Amino acid sequence: MGVTKITSDNFEDKVVNGELPWILDLWAPWCGPCKNLSPVIEKLAEEYEGKVEVGKVNVDEEQELAQAFQVRGIPMVVAMRGDEPQDHMVGFSGEQPVRELFEGLAQGE
């Protein structure tokens, strides 16, 4: 399945009402650390396929969602179960912290 573009139009249908938990990558095209994070998100999306869904939210295009998540810095990765954020991280400091978010959701933590 890979990575899904999440917008305010499909957020409720995909994320809130989805059967699986979600990792959301909130990013912008001008953000250098976001570009470094992207291949890690794509790799983990493949690894956790069937356990965790993965979406990308362009905060420049989706200001409503950026406000809803109170984005203060990007990249911001949010672990979601239904409409409830479970955990999040801001910035990118390597694969391990991102992997831990995926693993926590996959394990139901």
ABEGO torsion letter per residue (X at the ends): XEBBBBBAAAAAAAAAABABBBBBBBBBAABAAAAAAAAAAAAAAAAABGABBBBBBBAAABAAAAAAAGBABOBBBBBBBEABBABBBBEBAEAAAAAAAAAAAAAGX
